Amino acid sequence: MERPRSSAANALSFYIHIPYCVKRCGYCDFNTYTPQELNSANLSLITTPYIDAVLREIEIAKKRVGAVDVPTIFFGGGTPSLMPSAEITRVISKIRQEFHLEEGAEITLEANPDTLSASYLDELVAAGVNRISLGMQSAVPHVLAALDRTHNPENVERACQLVNDSGIAHLSVDLIYGVPGESIEDWKISYEQALALPIDHISAYALIVETGTKLAARVKRGELKIPPDDETAEKYLIFDEAAEQRGFAWYELSNWAKPGGACRHNITYWNGSQWWGVGPGAHSYFAGKRWWNVKHPNTYQNALTSGKSPEASNELLSEVNKRDEFVMLQIRMSEGISLNDLTQEELARVSKYRDSGHIEGANWDAGHLVLTRTGRLIADRIVREMLV
């Protein structure tokens, strides 16, 4: 079963991975590196060679997929705002040169609040960036300390004002809840401050303690204690209600937006559209095939410098794979799943959640499976039982 596409078959979004950070946050297991880990004195010595490699991979993309429309570009990381604006401009210009960058294409750059200036944002606007995603995470100092975050929380409001003054149309902030030492009152302080910012999008993620991170080691040693699951669930519920009252509607389990503020790029992932991930460790999906690049920046650059593909491995998705992913991802969305896309056995297995109040009754009667606020908390369980 092919997943529905939000865009034409000849559309291809681009994710550009910027794998650099000044400091590794204690909770982070993303494919990122500090200059010291790459044996470099500072970031400026490695950015241009890295972008040179990125441009070569974009050329490979053109040879492989041909002429396609590009509806979205997303610079993620890492800390993309550490990159000189000229390097960001080079990437956008290359995509515009090789493909048809749609008029009004969404171009997002993730940013650390400490790294933004008025001149830098003006240069991003000139390059075509029209959406900024700020890593706020929390407004409470001791929660930021537990996360090992480097930014000054007071800089978030300043950064938002700079973004708005620049004329960038869309602004998002990310929050993390369920952090060791974070009380419900701490969480309220964070999300109330976030919802008061001049933003049209907000993401809120429950902390996952990933094996191998500094945070995981501190938890294992007993230095930090993860809040109980019931408390973390309560944090989701009270935030969702508060966001709704401020004009933010949920459109995906962890994402809320004002009208017109939903992230078009992320919707590409959730609805099964096609994208090319550029950079070390980046994943791609095109024409029923998924592949991923080598992880280390040096290995990535060496491959491209020698004229080779940076692809590490790949998989062809079977019809069963596509069907399972369709259910798993579509159930996360506010529009839910058409009951016509489910088998009678699946409907029978999941109907109990309609009776228990985890699936909206009115939508079910209208032919759609849409999770309620409490249902979103157990989305994974519902999917597992449905796909037995």
Protein Blocks (a to p, Z undefined) as FASTA:
>chain_A
ZZddfbdfkbccdddddfbdfbdcfkbccdcddfklnopabfklmmmmmmmmmmmmmmmm
mmmnopaddfbdcddedjfklpcfklmmmmmmmmmmmmccdehiacdddddfklpcfklm
mmmmmnopabdcddfkpacfklmmmnopabdfklmmmmmmmmmmnopabdcddddehieh
iafklmmmmmmmmmmpccfbdcdddddddehiaklmmmmnomaccddfklmmmmmmmmmm
mmmmnopacfbfkbccdehiacfklmmmmnopacddedehiacdeehiacdddfblklmm
mmmmnopafbfbdcdddfklmmmmmmmmmmmpmnlpafklpcfklmmmmmmmmmnopacf
klmmnopacddfklmmmmmmmmmmmmZZ
